[in-house]
Amino acid sequence: MDIEFNNVKELYERLKPALTAKVTDLRRNDLDYIKIEDIWNYLKDTKWSKANNLLLYQMVDDILNLDEKEIDNYVKNEIRKKVIKPDLEEMR
């Protein structure tokens, strides 16, 4: 049975249980700052954007077997990209 998705949001919602399971697994290993969105963005940008005709089970496999060091490095690099500035607005 082929499952087709009308948009990326539908695909994301379908993969959410696998993403949640991976986040739970990462939390057991003290990587509790990694969120579902981080895993999704990492795989979407690095692996899935280069693939053709991906099947749902392949994407679930990519999520569940994602290397902890890879996602950890990705998240840390994304955090470094953000410019954090002091909030200099007047206090009330």
Stockholm file with secondary structure:
# STOCKHOLM 1.0

chainA/1-92         MDIEFNNVKELYERLKPALTAKVTDLRRNDLDYIKIEDIWNYLKDTKWSKANNLLLYQMVDDILNLDEKEIDNYVKNEIRKKVIKPDLEEMR
#=GR chainA/1-92 SS CCCCCSSHHHHHHHHHHHHHHHHHHHHHTTCTTCCHHHHHHHHHHHTGGGCSSCCHHHHHHHHHTCCHHHHHHHHHHHHHHSCCCCCCSCCC
#=GC SS_cons        CCCCCSSHHHHHHHHHHHHHHHHHHHHHTTCTTCCHHHHHHHHHHHTGGGCSSCCHHHHHHHHHTCCHHHHHHHHHHHHHHSCCCCCCSCCC
//
